[in-house]
Every structure is written in structure tokens, then in C-alpha cells.
Amino acid sequence: MRGDAADHLLACVPRLRRYARALVGERAAAEDLVQDTVERGWARLADWQRGSDMRAWLFSIMHNLRVDQHRRGVLDTEPLDEDTPQPAAPGQVCAGLELRELDAALRLLPEAQREILLLVGLEEMRYEDVAQALGIPVGTVMSRLSRAREKLRALMDGRAPAISLKVVK
């Protein structure tokens, strides 16, 4: 049984890398986060419920590690700027510029919104799985996702994101 679970865990590593890179931004910090996630997942492999989505379980571990990093203040990432080299294939300069703009816009989103947008949009996870992985209600996932999409659209269109404040009595 452990062999199947271990193979399943290792098969999730490329998606963990992709999500961590998009979430953190800096390659070395993303790799550290993936390594810590895999290490913790491996140590707790017996806790994984066979038949459940291991990817969601690992994203939950990654999320908790990221929260712990925030609490300890050990986040040492560097924001991408215009001087950051980006790989671009010949003839795809426009696509490279669009990706750079998208990455910069994603960095401007609050992390709570960015992580949900990445899990739903990039990792194609269901709302219920995202809610379980992050330990929040499904309604919170949907509202954060909606706000993230609207803010990202505004940023990509070059307009200021709409701020809607509601009066609470």
C-alpha cells in the first residue's frame, strides 16, 4: 500500500512545483516550499486517506507551510520587475510580454486571493477541494475567486481595480 501512495505522491511533484512557483514567484523559495511539502507529506503518508485526492491533501500541506512561513517572517522572495530576465522563444516576444504582465498583476493580488485563483485556474481544482485544502468555507473560496478575477481583469486592462465598500449598520 505504501508503495502506491508513494508513487502517487511523487506524481504530484510537477504540479506542486508549478503552483509553488506561481504562488511564491522566486524559483529557489518555490523549490524550498515544494521540498518541505514533499518531506512533510512523505513523513505523514500513513495519514493520507486512500481514495481521496492526494493533490488536494498536498496543497493543504503546502498552504499550511506557507502560512507558517508568514507567521515566522521567513519569506525571502524578490518581486519580479522589468530587469528580471524571462525566457522567450524567437517570434513569441508578445506572448512573453503578456506573461510578464500577467505575473506582475498576479503579484499585486492579496495572497489569499492569488492562491485561490491559482488553485482553481491553474490547477483546475474544484471549489470544494480548494476549500478543504485551505480550511475555509466554499462560499469564501467563491467570493475570493470573484474578487481576484475582477481585480486581475482591471490590472490587465490598465485600470484601477474597483473598490466596493458596503455600509454595515
Secondary structure by P-SEA (a helix, b strand, c coil): caaaaaaaaaaaaaaaaaaaaaacccaaaaaaaaaaaaaaaaaacccccccccaaaaaaaaaaaaaaaaaaacccbbbbbcccbbbbbcccaaaaaaaaaaaaaaaaaccaaaaaaaaaaacccccaaaaaaaacccaaaaaaaaaaaaaaaaaaaaccccbbbbbbcc
